[in-house]
């Protein structure tokens, strides 16, 4: 599974996951993705075969509904919440661990195609 970390995640998470052998990029590492609206980002990730990791439930839930209604394929969305998996400089390692463990269990290309999932999916 290939991931894209939405713009609110530190690029250090993507960098560390790549050192573990995962194909992960962060929006903040790619000038072509910065400030791209969610609909365009969602469509581009289909082309790149990437699952989006985001906290933006409201907007990406809308993209998921639109894709389902139109029969458009996508590579899935991984949602996190501030409550269950808070973002800060102190939790970068936590994010790396949760995503690494998830990617090891779901390594197949397109493992979340057409679906969404919430992280963490196990007690941390």
Backbone as ProteinMPNN parsed JSONL, in Angstrom:
{"seq_chain_A": "XXXXXXXXXXXXXXXXXXXXXXXXXXXXXXXXXXXXXXXXXXXXXXXXXXXXXXXXXXXXXXXXXXXXXXXXXXXXXXXXXXXXXXXXXXXXXXXXXXXXXXXXXXXXXXXXXXXXXXXXXXXX", "coords_chain_A": {"N_chain_A": [[0.842, -1.168, 0.0], [0.516, 2.18, -0.816], [1.053, 5.39, 0.577], [-0.253, 8.708, 1.127], [0.384, 11.416, 3.115], [-1.698, 13.779, 4.459], [-1.702, 17.42, 4.442], [-1.525, 18.309, 7.111], [0.132, 16.67, 8.563], [3.391, 15.96, 9.826], [6.278, 16.066, 7.758], [8.343, 14.504, 8.6], [7.271, 12.124, 9.473], [6.646, 10.736, 7.11], [9.244, 10.562, 6.063], [10.531, 8.929, 7.977], [9.011, 6.597, 7.75], [9.663, 5.848, 5.162], [12.317, 5.093, 5.543], [11.865, 2.714, 6.739], [11.082, 1.185, 4.692], [8.665, 1.698, 3.416], [6.38, 3.067, 0.981], [5.761, 6.166, 1.139], [4.605, 9.462, 1.036], [4.516, 12.93, 1.896], [2.201, 15.611, 1.72], [3.392, 18.068, 2.198], [5.938, 17.732, 1.21], [5.815, 17.934, -1.455], [5.609, 20.343, -3.759], [3.665, 20.544, -5.802], [1.386, 19.583, -4.633], [0.72, 21.085, -2.443], [-1.701, 23.136, -0.994], [-3.617, 22.214, -2.73], [-6.978, 21.585, -3.569], [-9.276, 19.427, -1.783], [-10.847, 17.702, -3.395], [-9.441, 17.636, -5.831], [-7.013, 16.611, -4.905], [-7.831, 14.099, -3.982], [-8.628, 12.929, -6.425], [-6.172, 12.945, -7.819], [-4.679, 11.178, -6.278], [-5.795, 8.774, -6.96], [-4.73, 8.362, -9.479], [-2.055, 8.113, -8.729], [-2.227, 5.883, -7.202], [-2.48, 5.914, -4.359], [-3.298, 5.726, -0.908], [-4.958, 8.017, 1.132], [-3.969, 9.63, 4.097], [-5.53, 11.236, 6.676], [-6.899, 13.768, 8.904], [-9.125, 15.003, 8.284], [-12.1, 14.481, 8.356], [-14.674, 15.491, 7.619], [-14.439, 16.709, 5.001], [-13.208, 14.676, 3.422], [-14.944, 12.581, 3.802], [-17.07, 13.497, 2.34], [-15.876, 13.382, -0.214], [-15.584, 10.621, -0.45], [-18.287, 9.808, -0.468], [-19.132, 11.067, -2.82], [-17.55, 9.723, -4.714], [-18.545, 7.129, -4.398], [-21.23, 7.489, -5.191], [-20.905, 8.162, -7.857], [-19.64, 5.997, -8.867], [-16.914, 6.01, -9.052], [-13.589, 4.887, -8.823], [-11.215, 4.592, -6.106], [-8.317, 4.81, -3.948], [-8.666, 4.625, -1.256], [-9.051, 5.889, 2.152], [-7.389, 6.7, 5.087], [-8.316, 7.522, 8.225], [-7.526, 9.597, 11.003], [-7.917, 10.655, 14.412], [-7.824, 13.549, 16.48], [-8.323, 13.053, 19.103], [-7.899, 10.267, 19.603], [-5.411, 9.845, 18.474], [-3.332, 12.02, 18.861], [-1.811, 14.861, 17.224], [1.443, 16.102, 17.272], [4.74, 17.469, 17.76], [5.818, 15.739, 19.557], [4.537, 13.345, 19.107], [5.287, 12.182, 16.747], [6.842, 9.828, 16.509], [4.987, 8.003, 17.516], [2.975, 8.095, 15.521], [4.501, 7.098, 13.382], [4.985, 4.484, 14.301], [2.334, 3.426, 14.498], [1.428, 3.669, 11.83], [3.406, 2.16, 10.494], [2.972, -0.414, 11.56], [0.352, -0.838, 10.652], [0.747, -0.738, 7.862], [2.39, -2.958, 7.514], [0.599, -4.997, 8.021], [-1.203, -4.601, 5.993], [-0.14, -4.707, 3.292], [-0.557, -5.036, 0.561], [-0.926, -3.637, -2.689], [-3.367, -1.229, -3.083], [-4.909, -2.102, -0.941], [-6.864, -0.845, 0.598], [-8.609, 0.031, -1.28], [-11.447, 1.68, -2.444], [-12.55, 1.93, 0.079], [-12.632, 3.06, 3.56], [-10.813, 3.634, 6.625], [-10.304, 3.737, 10.15], [-7.689, 4.941, 12.237], [-5.952, 4.881, 15.366], [-6.277, 1.33, 14.992], [-6.013, -0.438, 16.913], [-5.406, -0.811, 20.43], [-3.333, 1.688, 21.84]], "CA_chain_A": [[0.0, 0.0, 0.0], [1.231, 3.455, -0.911], [0.329, 6.401, 1.342], [-0.03, 10.146, 1.083], [0.015, 12.077, 4.365], [-2.307, 15.083, 4.212], [-0.814, 18.521, 4.783], [-1.403, 18.589, 8.54], [1.083, 15.737, 9.179], [4.802, 16.322, 9.669], [6.97, 15.281, 6.73], [9.232, 13.554, 9.288], [6.579, 10.828, 9.535], [6.88, 10.096, 5.81], [10.671, 10.261, 5.947], [10.843, 7.773, 8.815], [8.36, 5.411, 7.177], [10.453, 5.432, 3.998], [13.504, 4.362, 6.019], [11.39, 1.377, 7.094], [10.772, 0.478, 3.454], [7.311, 1.982, 2.934], [6.219, 4.103, -0.037], [4.942, 7.187, 1.784], [4.983, 10.848, 0.803], [3.707, 13.93, 2.583], [1.817, 16.744, 0.89], [4.351, 19.159, 2.41], [7.171, 17.445, 0.48], [5.571, 18.08, -2.89], [5.017, 21.656, -4.072], [2.493, 20.396, -6.653], [0.23, 19.167, -3.836], [0.434, 22.072, -1.393], [-2.884, 23.987, -1.218], [-4.542, 21.593, -3.68], [-8.238, 21.315, -2.864], [-9.443, 18.013, -1.437], [-11.38, 16.941, -4.535], [-8.346, 17.426, -6.778], [-6.054, 15.717, -4.256], [-8.453, 12.769, -3.997], [-8.554, 12.427, -7.804], [-4.777, 12.703, -8.168], [-4.189, 9.993, -5.579], [-6.239, 7.611, -7.742], [-3.717, 8.214, -10.528], [-0.818, 7.661, -8.083], [-2.544, 4.663, -6.448], [-2.137, 6.161, -2.966], [-4.308, 5.913, 0.13], [-4.752, 9.288, 1.821], [-4.064, 9.649, 5.554], [-6.009, 12.575, 7.007], [-7.816, 13.987, 10.028], [-10.186, 15.812, 7.712], [-13.248, 13.598, 8.166], [-15.796, 16.139, 6.936], [-14.206, 16.892, 3.572], [-12.938, 13.426, 2.713], [-16.175, 11.792, 3.812], [-17.809, 14.0, 1.184], [-15.241, 12.819, -1.415], [-15.931, 9.197, -0.489], [-19.69, 9.704, -0.895], [-19.191, 11.452, -4.23], [-16.973, 8.612, -5.481], [-19.492, 6.004, -4.374], [-22.41, 7.829, -5.986], [-20.566, 8.216, -9.281], [-18.987, 4.755, -9.26], [-15.501, 6.302, -9.283], [-12.702, 4.119, -7.957], [-10.212, 5.334, -5.349], [-7.421, 3.922, -3.203], [-9.013, 4.605, 0.154], [-8.687, 6.957, 3.075], [-7.127, 6.348, 6.484], [-8.625, 8.66, 9.079], [-7.077, 9.634, 12.393], [-8.603, 11.702, 15.174], [-6.987, 14.214, 17.492], [-8.598, 12.462, 20.408], [-7.286, 8.935, 19.734], [-4.034, 9.868, 17.989], [-3.044, 13.459, 18.756], [-0.66, 15.28, 16.418], [2.368, 17.093, 17.809], [6.138, 17.069, 17.547], [6.094, 14.647, 20.491], [3.859, 12.104, 18.721], [5.748, 11.72, 15.432], [7.207, 8.414, 16.657], [3.741, 7.246, 17.678], [2.393, 7.975, 14.191], [5.34, 6.188, 12.601], [4.721, 3.131, 14.783], [0.972, 3.012, 14.127], [1.36, 3.491, 10.374], [4.269, 1.037, 10.127], [2.268, -1.65, 11.921], [-0.786, -0.968, 9.743], [1.26, -1.056, 6.525], [2.883, -4.333, 7.519], [-0.571, -5.879, 7.962], [-1.982, -4.3, 4.781], [0.915, -4.322, 2.355], [-0.953, -5.17, -0.841], [-1.307, -2.431, -3.419], [-4.812, -1.065, -3.132], [-5.562, -2.857, 0.138], [-8.04, -0.114, 1.076], [-9.317, 0.581, -2.442], [-12.894, 1.767, -2.34], [-13.005, 1.925, 1.477], [-11.916, 3.913, 4.506], [-10.474, 2.95, 7.869], [-9.869, 4.644, 11.224], [-6.502, 4.588, 13.015], [-5.411, 3.532, 15.44], [-7.297, 0.291, 15.016], [-5.695, -1.253, 18.081], [-5.049, 0.008, 21.594], [-1.955, 2.186, 21.833]], "C_chain_A": [[0.892, 1.237, 0.0], [0.395, 4.517, -0.21], [0.708, 7.815, 0.947], [-0.499, 10.708, 2.413], [-0.5, 13.469, 4.03], [-1.429, 16.181, 4.823], [-0.66, 18.803, 6.272], [-0.476, 17.616, 9.276], [2.516, 16.16, 8.869], [5.461, 15.442, 8.606], [7.94, 14.281, 7.346], [8.594, 12.177, 9.401], [6.821, 10.063, 8.23], [8.336, 9.693, 5.665], [11.035, 9.01, 6.745], [10.21, 6.494, 8.272], [9.105, 4.93, 5.931], [11.712, 4.681, 4.426], [13.14, 2.946, 6.445], [10.935, 0.588, 5.865], [9.393, 0.73, 2.87], [7.317, 3.113, 1.91], [5.225, 5.133, 0.504], [5.494, 8.558, 1.421], [4.035, 11.741, 1.591], [3.384, 15.059, 1.618], [2.874, 17.843, 0.989], [5.693, 18.928, 1.726], [7.036, 17.725, -1.014], [4.874, 19.4, -3.192], [3.759, 21.559, -4.934], [1.23, 20.019, -5.885], [-0.189, 20.193, -2.794], [-0.706, 22.981, -1.854], [-3.82, 23.448, -2.291], [-5.846, 21.308, -2.943], [-8.439, 19.807, -2.725], [-9.946, 17.168, -2.603], [-10.271, 16.647, -5.548], [-7.293, 16.483, -6.205], [-6.565, 14.282, -4.292], [-8.343, 12.144, -5.389], [-7.112, 12.104, -8.204], [-4.238, 11.453, -7.483], [-4.7, 8.704, -6.218], [-5.191, 7.321, -8.814], [-2.426, 7.643, -9.94], [-0.998, 6.383, -7.269], [-2.137, 4.785, -4.974], [-3.388, 6.282, -2.098], [-3.967, 7.196, 0.869], [-4.915, 9.091, 3.318], [-4.424, 11.074, 5.947], [-6.804, 12.585, 8.309], [-9.081, 14.685, 9.546], [-11.398, 14.952, 7.339], [-14.329, 14.254, 7.314], [-15.579, 16.215, 5.428], [-13.983, 15.577, 2.842], [-14.104, 12.451, 2.792], [-17.037, 12.207, 2.614], [-17.219, 13.441, -0.119], [-15.563, 11.335, -1.565], [-17.364, 8.992, -0.972], [-19.846, 10.035, -2.374], [-18.656, 10.325, -5.113], [-17.934, 7.433, -5.534], [-20.692, 6.274, -5.265], [-22.12, 7.796, -7.485], [-19.912, 6.93, -9.785], [-17.507, 4.934, -9.571], [-14.64, 5.5, -8.317], [-11.73, 5.059, -7.23], [-9.416, 4.341, -4.519], [-7.602, 4.013, -1.698], [-8.503, 5.79, 0.95], [-8.483, 6.337, 4.452], [-7.36, 7.596, 7.317], [-7.972, 8.496, 10.446], [-7.872, 10.722, 13.101], [-7.652, 12.275, 16.211], [-7.152, 13.587, 18.861], [-7.846, 11.139, 20.602], [-5.82, 8.912, 19.344], [-3.641, 11.331, 17.768], [-1.778, 13.742, 17.948], [0.139, 16.334, 17.168], [3.776, 16.614, 17.498], [6.482, 15.871, 18.423], [5.453, 13.323, 20.08], [4.262, 11.603, 17.329], [6.104, 10.237, 15.493], [5.988, 7.524, 16.816], [3.07, 7.032, 16.325], [3.181, 6.994, 13.327], [5.06, 4.748, 13.012], [3.368, 2.61, 14.358], [0.882, 2.755, 12.628], [2.224, 2.338, 9.899], [3.552, -0.284, 10.392], [1.088, -1.885, 10.979], [-0.312, -1.379, 8.354], [1.808, -2.476, 6.446], [1.735, -5.337, 7.422], [-1.372, -5.725, 6.673], [-1.033, -3.852, 3.668], [0.499, -4.348, 0.889], [-1.332, -3.826, -1.452], [-2.831, -2.357, -3.48], [-5.57, -1.786, -2.039], [-6.808, -2.159, 0.676], [-8.853, 0.483, -0.068], [-10.825, 0.534, -2.216], [-13.429, 1.839, -0.924], [-12.302, 3.024, 2.281], [-11.716, 3.136, 5.79], [-10.038, 4.008, 8.883], [-8.643, 4.074, 11.925], [-6.487, 5.382, 14.311], [-6.539, 2.506, 15.511], [-7.054, -0.711, 16.127], [-5.341, -0.317, 19.231], [-3.587, 0.43, 21.506], [-1.537, 2.604, 23.224]], "O_chain_A": [[1.884, 1.315, 0.724], [-0.825, 4.554, -0.37], [1.822, 8.085, 0.498], [-1.648, 10.504, 2.804], [0.197, 14.251, 3.383], [-0.531, 15.903, 5.617], [0.284, 19.495, 6.654], [-0.315, 17.727, 10.492], [2.808, 16.656, 7.781], [5.234, 14.233, 8.557], [8.324, 13.312, 6.692], [9.299, 11.168, 9.422], [7.163, 8.88, 8.253], [8.632, 8.596, 5.192], [11.755, 8.139, 6.256], [10.818, 5.426, 8.334], [9.168, 3.727, 5.676], [12.132, 3.74, 3.753], [14.006, 2.073, 6.506], [10.459, -0.541, 5.986], [8.988, 0.05, 1.928], [8.161, 4.007, 1.968], [4.012, 4.989, 0.346], [6.702, 8.789, 1.489], [2.909, 11.359, 1.908], [4.215, 15.421, 0.785], [3.213, 18.476, -0.011], [6.512, 19.845, 1.667], [8.027, 17.749, -1.743], [3.685, 19.557, -2.913], [2.871, 22.403, -4.816], [0.126, 20.122, -6.42], [-1.324, 20.172, -2.316], [-0.677, 23.522, -2.959], [-4.731, 24.156, -2.721], [-5.82, 20.837, -1.806], [-7.845, 19.017, -3.46], [-9.507, 16.03, -2.775], [-10.177, 15.531, -6.06], [-6.742, 15.651, -6.926], [-5.812, 13.358, -4.599], [-8.005, 10.968, -5.518], [-6.865, 11.091, -8.859], [-3.418, 10.741, -8.062], [-4.097, 7.647, -6.034], [-4.813, 6.169, -9.026], [-1.776, 6.799, -10.558], [-0.035, 5.859, -6.709], [-1.527, 3.875, -4.413], [-4.395, 6.861, -2.505], [-2.805, 7.433, 1.197], [-5.875, 8.465, 3.766], [-3.713, 12.016, 5.597], [-7.313, 11.556, 8.755], [-10.0, 14.925, 10.328], [-11.68, 14.73, 6.162], [-14.845, 13.634, 6.384], [-16.455, 15.821, 4.659], [-14.518, 15.381, 1.75], [-14.237, 11.58, 1.932], [-17.654, 11.365, 1.961], [-17.964, 13.069, -1.025], [-15.789, 10.851, -2.675], [-17.627, 8.108, -1.787], [-20.594, 9.373, -3.093], [-19.248, 10.01, -6.145], [-18.115, 6.814, -6.583], [-21.126, 5.396, -6.011], [-22.988, 7.444, -8.285], [-19.66, 6.784, -10.981], [-16.91, 4.113, -10.269], [-14.933, 5.443, -7.123], [-11.464, 6.172, -7.686], [-9.792, 3.175, -4.399], [-6.762, 3.52, -0.945], [-7.662, 6.57, 0.502], [-9.305, 5.549, 4.92], [-6.682, 8.608, 7.137], [-7.882, 7.388, 10.974], [-8.435, 11.607, 12.456], [-6.791, 11.576, 16.746], [-6.23, 13.593, 19.677], [-7.228, 10.921, 21.645], [-5.063, 8.065, 19.819], [-3.621, 11.816, 16.636], [-0.812, 12.978, 17.981], [-0.41, 17.329, 17.64], [3.976, 15.493, 17.03], [7.348, 15.072, 18.067], [5.787, 12.28, 20.644], [3.631, 10.69, 16.797], [5.704, 9.47, 14.617], [5.965, 6.405, 16.302], [2.642, 5.921, 16.011], [2.601, 6.164, 12.628], [4.912, 3.88, 12.151], [3.257, 1.472, 13.904], [0.325, 1.743, 12.2], [1.826, 1.606, 8.994], [3.535, -1.168, 9.535], [0.853, -3.016, 10.555], [-0.898, -2.267, 7.735], [1.694, -3.125, 5.406], [1.88, -6.398, 6.815], [-2.134, -6.618, 6.304], [-1.136, -2.731, 3.171], [1.16, -3.726, 0.057], [-1.974, -2.993, -0.812], [-3.494, -3.313, -3.882], [-6.761, -2.057, -2.192], [-7.72, -2.827, 1.163], [-9.697, 1.35, 0.159], [-11.393, -0.495, -1.851], [-14.644, 1.814, -0.73], [-11.5, 3.796, 1.757], [-12.362, 2.114, 6.022], [-9.475, 5.04, 8.517], [-8.565, 2.872, 12.178], [-6.994, 6.503, 14.324], [-7.62, 2.79, 16.027], [-7.78, -1.694, 16.273], [-5.012, 0.848, 19.008], [-2.718, -0.364, 21.146], [-0.407, 3.051, 23.422]]}, "name": "protein", "num_of_chains": 1, "seq": "XXXXXXXXXXXXXXXXXXXXXXXXXXXXXXXXXXXXXXXXXXXXXXXXXXXXXXXXXXXXXXXXXXXXXXXXXXXXXXXXXXXXXXXXXXXXXXXXXXXXXXXXXXXXXXXXXXXXXXXXXXXX"}
